[in-house]
Amino acid sequence: MSDVLVLCYHAVSERWPSELAVSPELLDRQLTELGGRGYRVTTFTRAVTDPPWARTLAVTFDDAYRSTLELAAPVLARHRAPGTVYAPTDWVGRPDPMSWPGIEEWTDGPHRDELLCLDWDGLAELKRQGWEVGSHTRSHPRLPQVDDATLADELRGSRELIGERLGACESIAYPYGDSDERVVRATAAAGYTAAGTLTGLPHVAQPLSWPRVGVYPDNRPLFFRLKTSATLRSLVVRAQRLRARS
Ligand SMILES: [Zn+2]
């Protein structure tokens, strides 16, 4: 059976002192390390539905910060690695910085431009470079907290728009990694093939609820190695299964 590892990054920056931004050097080092451990990179949907290698890696970037194209894409290109980017479609191409709980403290200050979202040309350029472009909903709400009509609109509206603009939208990253059974059912009904969560501990993986490993700038090399260890990830999931049964 193949091991599928999915990393979740956000922004890439030399300057932005946010827990959401890793430096290009750190991203490069982490990809080099995983390459050395035998991982090869493909896009998220392919990795979780039809992993081509015994050690398959998907490198995902939430929120579609402009730095995804400017700083992450060149690093991934050096590794011949296609990335996957998740765009909140209401923000694509807007001139004002993205804002929601968790990033709003940065919208008014020297780092505001770090919060600008890519435009459709930028997303199309990533796609041209082999990336997958997926949805991060329309407006970035916590999906378990919205009503059924809003949920359907956030999921369908963003998928349709990306499909119209870029040809296809197969996967979604749940904002804040947050989902529940109702959200997963609605995601299937909206036509998605794959979806990524983001949790502290790995959980049982299913295509519409796939545990991604969040990577943050203060993760020391040993911690990164533990978080990404196939053995540890499967042990944690097995322990959870046992606990659910008892
Ligand atoms: Zn997000």
Boltz pocket constraint, residues with backbone or C-beta under 6 A from the ligand:
constraints:
  - pocket:
      binder: B
      contacts: [[A, 62], [A, 63], [A, 136], [A, 140], [A, 174], [A, 175], [A, 176]]
      max_distance: 6.0
